[in-house]
Amino acid sequence: MSEFSVPILRSPSWQHSFQGSRVRPTNPFVEFREEEIEQSIPDRFDQIVRSYPSRIAVKSKGQVLTYAALNHGANWVARTILAERGERQEPVALLLEHGAPAVVAMLGVLKAGKFYVPLDPSHPDARTSYILEDTQAGLIVTNSRNLPLARRLARGTAHLINLDELDSSHSPEGPGLPISPDALAYIIYTSGATGQPKGVIQNHRNVLHKAMEYTNSVHVCADDRLALFYSPSTSGAVRDIFSALLNGAALFPFALKEEGLSDLAGWLIREEITIYNSVATVFRHFISTLTGEERFPKLRLVHVGSETIYKRDVELYQTHFSEGCIFVANLGSTEVSPIRQYFADKETRIAGSTVPAGYAVKDTEVLILDEDGRELGPNHIGEIAVRSRYLSQGYWRSPELTRAAFLPDPEGGDKRIYRTGDLGRMLSDGCLEHLGRKDFQVKIRGHRVEVAEIELALLDHLALKEAVVLAREGRPGDAQLVAYVVSAAQPAPTVSELRSFLSERLPDYMVPSTFVLLEALPLTPSGKVDRRVLPAPERARPGLAQAFVAPRTPAEKALAGFYAEALGLGRVGAHDNFFDLGGHSLLASQVMSRVHAAFQVELSVNSLFEAPTVAELAERIEIALWLAPGAGVGAGDQVGAREEGEL
């Protein structure tokens, strides 16, 4: 429904004074006061720079920036943008990889009085081109590494600024523009039900409010060192970046896709990270790399969100982390975050199989509504809605979508109501349980995905006449996309062909892990697709373009076993492509950890992306062994010896 049919009815007996679980951080911090959100992000950042000029602001691979250096770089970017585009408010696209340059560019855009649109260079050109066209961004900020891609996407319609070639004649002083808290700060694109991404708008006040809430709830302080795993194109990155930089803390970007998980524990220890924040799937894969001997003496907070959090996740935290470390589960969205938080410590016991969404956070009221928009009492299931004055301004150039999701408060005032489309139930003590999506939107590895977007992309394939996509749980806590397709002609397209087709149009997390070919889709009596009776996919090797060839060498046999174990398959052939079999970046990291343990060779996760078949990766392993110190004649035998001894 796009609007309430009746005013919200309240039950006066349902008033909760219990505002959250009793577990809370105890470290000292400086409170982020509510009046401090009535300014711009650059105003707050400049205050922090004056207080902590020589402290580390951002440290990424090969680059360390103090607050003074970060400010200098951001000012330089701002001056360059102003010289190029003037002072009018407009979107500026950022095409940069995970790391310090992206942070410099974000601040530079904001200091120039404009709003940024983060683009992920790893996403398909078609998706990025759509975002550029939708925002009508006339400027792309990039660097030398991504300059060829930026030129291809710009198509002569947008100007380019290369961070590696800024005009040194520009002043390093801040432009000092007056920027209202109501000014737009960014547009972040999420998956859209119409088949195209939709841009969520946020202003400076809302970003500062997000930073204030996170600061005060988990006690972010200047001594903290925050890991940044989220892509700059996600709202999770916004929270981590600005909660750190608006408090004098240090931000440590870590590119999981490039670095993998095998050394993440060592990195957390070496860099003395105090706050870990990731999606639940990443957390589970990270924990699977631990031996139980690791100690994280500085880590005081493990923050997990963006997906359903299971009881097992809390138990994993309790097993591997110290008494001084707290676990936080977060429920939020790009439109408003946080919605709820749940804190746990080493003594917390979870009654059900999933962790509750948690208890109230400041300035954000949760309502459970029925189909007519009436508020439901405790223990009734309904749609989760959020009432607050700190909601997104809506969806960029999508007034109908905005009116459907963001409603005026029937009680008047400056608050609005956002209907999340999620189902939930409020318990009698004020704790919220999250019960999944009302529609077919799902969370895959922390990314919110509309399966309709994937279905529409599949139907662009001329050989398909019907397609349905579902999220199914493979291993516990690891949701995977399954595509059910009906071919328009014979022979039907292979899995390899379909994966390649989608990879050119969608991000990797939206490409289904499994494809099931059906003669027809099951229908309900009313003629609609009956998603409930779609068969669970068989855990057999899918129909690939190439025929099955048994692994031949010891290295190939070991790798085939690693692939099969990670993917839950019965057998894997020598020429089978890991990603065509349903693999993704997190499983790739798991496989490469096994490779390192079995063969004692230093190969990056990128090796699997570059050599995805069993035979190709086995060849790389054999070359690495030949090149290892002391290797020579007999190195090929060494492969077999190591494989036999380790497995």
Phi, psi and omega in degrees: 000144182268346177204163180287138176274338177219160177297155176295129178260133184251144174263112185296341180281347183262080178233120184254127175264346181284115189259005178162172175293160186276351178283127178209152174298152181240000183290148179292147178202166177263120182299136174272109187278150184298325180294342182282353177273352179272058178202184177267163176299315178299325178299312179296317181298318180299325177296318180295319179301318179295329181278328187226054187299323186261006178277155178293128175261310182222132174228112176237180185302114177081008182210131176232127179238127170284172178297322179296317180292319178298317179296318178301313180297317180296320177298319180297316177297316181300315180298320180295317179297315181296322178294329183277322192237351183080189189264002182293147177288133181194160177283142175235121181279141177244115178247086187217148178283174180295120179157187184300318181305323179296322180292317177303314183294318178305309181295322179298317178298316181294320178294333178279002178078018181247181179235143188262153177235100183285131177244140179264117181300340181277351180282156180299149180302323184298318180291315181296320179298320178299316180296317178298319179291320182293319180281340184056038180294126180267000183217135174240124174263125183217195175220179185300324181299322184254007183298316178301318178295317180299318179296320180294321182284325184293325178052032177077001182261349180232143175283155181240139170239122179264116181300334182278356182224043180290148179291114184290352180281347180288147182291143176277358179282148179295147180291338176065031180288142174286120183237125182285148173299339180276352181294146178294141178255320182199165167234121176246130184266133176243172179296144183242144181291340181277358182100355177233150178299155176238142185266118179269128184261139172223147178257177183299317182301316182293323177295317178295324178294319177300315179296321179297312182298316181292319179302310187283332182278325182246007175062051175294131182223173184296341179274355183283152176230108187261128172284138177243104178260333184293142174296145177302343181273011180240159180288336176298325178293324179302312180300311185293316183296309187278334174294328177283305191284344177263011176231000181082011179277172180256138181250131184237089176296138178224115184277097184297323182296326182270319187272335183074187184252350189298327181250012183298318180300314179297321179296316179301321181287313182298319183273001177054046180295136180255333182233118177257132182217117180208171172289161186297320182298317177299318179301315181295317179293323177298313181299327181294343179273349185279147179265344186098349179268348183291148174232136180239075189295335183265343185287118183248350183213127171247111185250122184232135181201196175074351179212172174301132178256129185261158175308321180299328179297318178295320179295324176296316176302315182295331181284322194253350186240163191283170179298329183277002183260134181251146177257133179232126172258138187234135170248123179202180177210170177295332181284328178200132180202140357278157173264317178210157176223146176232122181258140177221152174232193185293341182263351184294136176240127181266126186285314183267194181276340180240156179276133179300155175296331171113202190250173188298146171244158187300138172068013181226113181255133180258132176242145173251117189245146172274184185297336181265007178083012177275142179285133179264154179277185182303145173071010174258138181273134178199187179281136177282125174235152183237127176251126183193162171267000183246043176269160173307151176287350177128202184252132184302123176055031179225070184298325181292316176299320181296314181296328181288325186264329185246118187243149173292150178286121179301338180273003178083187180089189185264007177275157173230172181237130178250121178271114190284336187082001177264151175262145179201175179216132178267123178281167187294338179269007179091005178274135182264134171257132178263129189240020174103185184275144174286326178255213183253021175283139184225167174250124179237114180050039176089353181260133176280127188230129169270117182295338178299326179295321179289319180298317179295322178296319178297321183287350171287344178284123187295339183274357182247142177245341177215149179204136174226139180238133177234158169259124177236147179275120176279270171277158181307126177082007183235088180287140180228147178275134177238125178258127175254120187232149175241125184280145178274346183203167177245144358288151179289152177297147179280165176301319179301317180295316182293319179296317179297319180299313181289326182297337178278350187238337188229155173298159185299326183288348179261357177275120183304146176284331185225142176239131179241121180270124180240154175285329177200154177276140179291143184238152172279168177303333180275000176093004178272156177296128180267090183295336184293335185254007175298133187290147173293138182293145175287145180271047179253164176301128182287170178283102182262169180294327183259149179288160179288130173234123183296144175302143188249311184270164176304321180294317179297320180295319179295314181296319178301322176294319178297315179301310185299318180295314182295325186263354180070035182253157180284322181210155179221136182267167184296328184254015179282134179275126183306319185280329173293335178280355179111009180286158174219181190299323181290319177293328176299318178297322179296317179297316183291332173295319177294321178300313181298316182293323185281321188249349181056046176241149181263092175239135181282167176299328179301336179301323180288327176291324182279330181228075192280345180274160178303314183295318181294316181290324177299320178297320178295321179296315181297321177295317180298323179290321178297325183275351182293148178306132178086355180281161179174223179299133180095001180297327178298323177293331181298326178303310181296321181296315181293317181299317182291324183283333186267334190259000000 
